[in-house]
C-alpha cells in the first residue's frame, strides 16, 4: 500500500478566529501569544481525536458502577516544540496532554542559505517505536527545520506514522518535501498558504512567529 501524507485543515470557528487574530499585523505581542496558545490548544484537540490510546474500564459514580473510557496512562507520549517559535504553541498543547513528556529542540536559520542548524537537542537517546509524538512548529515554510527534527527523531527509533505535526500556517513547498521524505506523517494546520517570498517567509503568512510571540 502506498503511503500518502495526510494534511488536515480543521474548520472549527475558534481556530479560524484565532488565526485571523494572529495574522493581523496590528495584533500586540501579548494578544498574539494568546492567539498562538489557543491555536495550539484547538489544533492539538483536533489532532488527538483519533490518536490517543484509550481503554475500557469501570468506575463508581456516587450512585452506581458504570462503564468508562479513559486514556491509557502507560501509553508513552512526547511533545517536541521546535524553539523558539514552537514554545508559543506549547501551553495550549500541554493543557490537553498533561501526561506527555516535553523535549526541546532548538534550531536557528541562516538567513542567507535558509538552512537550519541545531543549537539545542534535548531528545532522549532512544525512543520507543510505540511513542506518540506531537511536534510543534507554527510555520512550515521551506520544511528544513521540520526535516531536521524528523531525522533526529527517526534515528532514535520513533515511528513517523505515530507523529502529529501542529502548525499554524503551512506552505506547499514544505508539504511537498515532507510528503516525499516521510509520507506516513500527519499534519494539522490552521491554513495552507500559496508561496514563499525571496527570503523564505510564507505569504501572506503571519510574519516571524517567534519575534511576534516574544516581542523581539
Secondary structure, 3 states (H helix, E strand, C coil): CCCCCEEECCCCHHHHHHHHHHHCCCCCHHHHHHHHHHHHHHHHHHHCCCCCCEEEEEEECCCCEEEEEEECCCCCEEEEEEECCCHHHHHHHHHHCCCCEECCEEEEECCCCCCEEEEEECCCCCCCCCCEEEEECCEECCCHHHHHHHHHHHCCCCCHHHEEEEEEEEEHHHHHHHHHHCCCCEEEEEEEECEECCCCCEECCCCCHHHHHHCC
